[in-house]
Amino acid sequence: MIELVLLACLVNQPDSCQDVGLTYSAENLTPMQCLMQAPPQMAKWVGEHPGWKIMKWTCRRAGRYAKT
């Protein structure tokens, strides 16, 4: 399973960052599909988490990062 991994930092405290893993519901998702679906998923996450800014992101095998 693939997940979208974000490095998100507080807007007012840019040194306060955390890794966020967003797991896709599709089990057969390829890394390329993850990359293509990432922008709308990141926009949704930012909309639900005001005050946070995404600094970096990538797609990786699921289960390596904490969920929030």
N, C-alpha and C positions, 0 to 999 in steps of 0.2 A: 504494500500500500504506500502511496506517495502523500507527502504533506507539504504544504507551503509554510516555510519558516521565515518569520519576520524578525528583524531586530528593530524594536520600537523604543523610542526615547521620549521622555516627557518634554513638551515644548518649553516649559519654564525652567526645567532642570536638564539640559541636554546631556549631562554626565550620568543621569539616572536612566538606565536602559534595561530591557529584558528581552529574552527570546520568547517568541510566541509561535506555537505550532498549530496550524489550521489543517485538519485532516479532511480530505475530500470524501464524499459519500460513495463515489464510484470506486470499486475495488480494482478494476483493470485499467486505471488511469496511467498513461505513460508520462514520463518526465516532460516531454514536449507539450502534451495536453495541459499539464500542470502550469507550465510557463505561459501558455496561451490564455488560460483561465485566471491567472494571477491578478491582473490589473483590476477587474471588477470585484474580486474577493478582497483585495487590499482596500479598495474604495469603501466597500461595505464595512470592513473592520474599523477604518478610520472614522467613519460616520457614527459607529457605535461606541467609539472610544475617543471622545473629544479631549484635547489636551495632550494627545500622543502623536508622534510623527514617526513614520517608517523610514529608517535610515538605510537598511539593506534588506534584501530578500533573496530566497532561493527555494528550489524544490529538492526535497531529499526523501529518503526512505522514512516512513512514519515510525514514531515511537522513540525518537532520540531527544525530543524536547518536551518541556512541560506545556500543558494546555492551559489557556486562560480564556 
